[in-house]
Amino acid sequence: MEQKQTAVDWIIDKIIENNNMSEIYLSIFDVAEAKEMEKEQIIDAYKEGCGDWISNDKIKGAQYYNETYGSK
């Protein structure tokens, strides 16, 4: 499966690309925290969407995230 890019990763790439900024400047933002928050939102959305018919949906949500976006 082709890995997709999360919205947070996309906006970071666009900021760097369009403003010719390095990731050092992005350190003023808590990029790692934003990525973790987005990851949890994706896992929770998976859980909510599949929770009625899949057991261990939190584990499967993390598995879905890792397969879709990589283990970032």
ChimeraX commands (.cxc) that place a marker at each C-alpha (Angstrom):
marker #1 position 0.00,0.00,0.00 radius 0.5
marker #1 position 1.33,3.42,-0.92 radius 0.5
marker #1 position 1.93,5.56,2.15 radius 0.5
marker #1 position 0.01,8.80,2.32 radius 0.5
marker #1 position 1.01,12.09,3.84 radius 0.5
marker #1 position -0.81,13.48,6.86 radius 0.5
marker #1 position -2.08,17.06,6.87 radius 0.5
marker #1 position 0.55,18.10,9.41 radius 0.5
marker #1 position 3.35,16.63,7.29 radius 0.5
marker #1 position 1.90,18.31,4.19 radius 0.5
marker #1 position 1.73,21.78,5.79 radius 0.5
marker #1 position 5.27,21.46,7.15 radius 0.5
marker #1 position 6.53,20.57,3.67 radius 0.5
marker #1 position 4.65,23.55,2.17 radius 0.5
marker #1 position 6.01,25.97,4.78 radius 0.5
marker #1 position 9.55,24.80,4.08 radius 0.5
marker #1 position 9.04,24.79,0.30 radius 0.5
marker #1 position 7.24,28.14,-0.05 radius 0.5
marker #1 position 9.14,30.10,2.54 radius 0.5
marker #1 position 12.51,28.47,1.98 radius 0.5
marker #1 position 12.58,27.71,5.69 radius 0.5
marker #1 position 14.50,24.94,7.30 radius 0.5
marker #1 position 13.05,22.64,9.91 radius 0.5
marker #1 position 15.14,24.48,12.49 radius 0.5
marker #1 position 12.78,27.44,12.22 radius 0.5
marker #1 position 9.80,25.14,12.60 radius 0.5
marker #1 position 11.10,24.17,16.02 radius 0.5
marker #1 position 9.33,27.24,17.43 radius 0.5
marker #1 position 6.19,25.23,16.82 radius 0.5
marker #1 position 5.84,21.95,18.60 radius 0.5
marker #1 position 5.80,19.90,15.42 radius 0.5
marker #1 position 6.22,16.60,17.25 radius 0.5
marker #1 position 3.22,17.36,19.45 radius 0.5
marker #1 position 1.12,18.34,16.43 radius 0.5
marker #1 position 2.05,15.10,14.66 radius 0.5
marker #1 position 1.20,13.04,17.74 radius 0.5
marker #1 position -2.14,14.82,18.14 radius 0.5
marker #1 position -3.00,14.16,14.50 radius 0.5
marker #1 position -1.97,10.52,14.83 radius 0.5
marker #1 position -4.27,10.08,17.83 radius 0.5
marker #1 position -7.12,11.78,15.95 radius 0.5
marker #1 position -6.70,9.40,13.01 radius 0.5
marker #1 position -6.59,6.37,15.32 radius 0.5
marker #1 position -9.65,7.60,17.23 radius 0.5
marker #1 position -11.55,8.24,13.98 radius 0.5
marker #1 position -10.73,4.72,12.83 radius 0.5
marker #1 position -11.89,3.40,16.19 radius 0.5
marker #1 position -15.17,5.34,15.99 radius 0.5
marker #1 position -15.82,4.23,12.43 radius 0.5
marker #1 position -15.00,0.59,12.98 radius 0.5
marker #1 position -15.63,0.14,16.69 radius 0.5
marker #1 position -19.02,-1.50,16.30 radius 0.5
marker #1 position -17.75,-4.44,14.29 radius 0.5
marker #1 position -14.02,-4.84,14.91 radius 0.5
marker #1 position -12.56,-6.00,18.19 radius 0.5
marker #1 position -9.36,-4.43,19.50 radius 0.5
marker #1 position -10.14,-1.35,17.47 radius 0.5
marker #1 position -7.48,0.79,19.22 radius 0.5
marker #1 position -4.78,-1.68,18.16 radius 0.5
marker #1 position -6.23,-1.94,14.69 radius 0.5
marker #1 position -6.44,1.88,14.53 radius 0.5
marker #1 position -2.71,2.12,15.26 radius 0.5
marker #1 position -2.05,-0.62,12.71 radius 0.5
marker #1 position -4.13,1.29,10.13 radius 0.5
marker #1 position -2.16,4.48,10.85 radius 0.5
marker #1 position 1.20,2.75,10.55 radius 0.5
marker #1 position 0.23,1.01,7.30 radius 0.5
marker #1 position -1.23,4.18,5.79 radius 0.5
marker #1 position 1.16,6.89,7.01 radius 0.5
marker #1 position 4.14,4.93,8.31 radius 0.5
marker #1 position 5.21,4.72,11.93 radius 0.5
marker #1 position 6.11,8.38,12.44 radius 0.5
marker link #1:1,2 radius 0.2
marker link #1:2,3 radius 0.2
marker link #1:3,4 radius 0.2
marker link #1:4,5 radius 0.2
marker link #1:5,6 radius 0.2
marker link #1:6,7 radius 0.2
marker link #1:7,8 radius 0.2
marker link #1:8,9 radius 0.2
marker link #1:9,10 radius 0.2
marker link #1:10,11 radius 0.2
marker link #1:11,12 radius 0.2
marker link #1:12,13 radius 0.2
marker link #1:13,14 radius 0.2
marker link #1:14,15 radius 0.2
marker link #1:15,16 radius 0.2
marker link #1:16,17 radius 0.2
marker link #1:17,18 radius 0.2
marker link #1:18,19 radius 0.2
marker link #1:19,20 radius 0.2
marker link #1:20,21 radius 0.2
marker link #1:21,22 radius 0.2
marker link #1:22,23 radius 0.2
marker link #1:23,24 radius 0.2
marker link #1:24,25 radius 0.2
marker link #1:25,26 radius 0.2
marker link #1:26,27 radius 0.2
marker link #1:27,28 radius 0.2
marker link #1:28,29 radius 0.2
marker link #1:29,30 radius 0.2
marker link #1:30,31 radius 0.2
marker link #1:31,32 radius 0.2
marker link #1:32,33 radius 0.2
marker link #1:33,34 radius 0.2
marker link #1:34,35 radius 0.2
marker link #1:35,36 radius 0.2
marker link #1:36,37 radius 0.2
marker link #1:37,38 radius 0.2
marker link #1:38,39 radius 0.2
marker link #1:39,40 radius 0.2
marker link #1:40,41 radius 0.2
marker link #1:41,42 radius 0.2
marker link #1:42,43 radius 0.2
marker link #1:43,44 radius 0.2
marker link #1:44,45 radius 0.2
marker link #1:45,46 radius 0.2
marker link #1:46,47 radius 0.2
marker link #1:47,48 radius 0.2
marker link #1:48,49 radius 0.2
marker link #1:49,50 radius 0.2
marker link #1:50,51 radius 0.2
marker link #1:51,52 radius 0.2
marker link #1:52,53 radius 0.2
marker link #1:53,54 radius 0.2
marker link #1:54,55 radius 0.2
marker link #1:55,56 radius 0.2
marker link #1:56,57 radius 0.2
marker link #1:57,58 radius 0.2
marker link #1:58,59 radius 0.2
marker link #1:59,60 radius 0.2
marker link #1:60,61 radius 0.2
marker link #1:61,62 radius 0.2
marker link #1:62,63 radius 0.2
marker link #1:63,64 radius 0.2
marker link #1:64,65 radius 0.2
marker link #1:65,66 radius 0.2
marker link #1:66,67 radius 0.2
marker link #1:67,68 radius 0.2
marker link #1:68,69 radius 0.2
marker link #1:69,70 radius 0.2
marker link #1:70,71 radius 0.2
marker link #1:71,72 radius 0.2
view
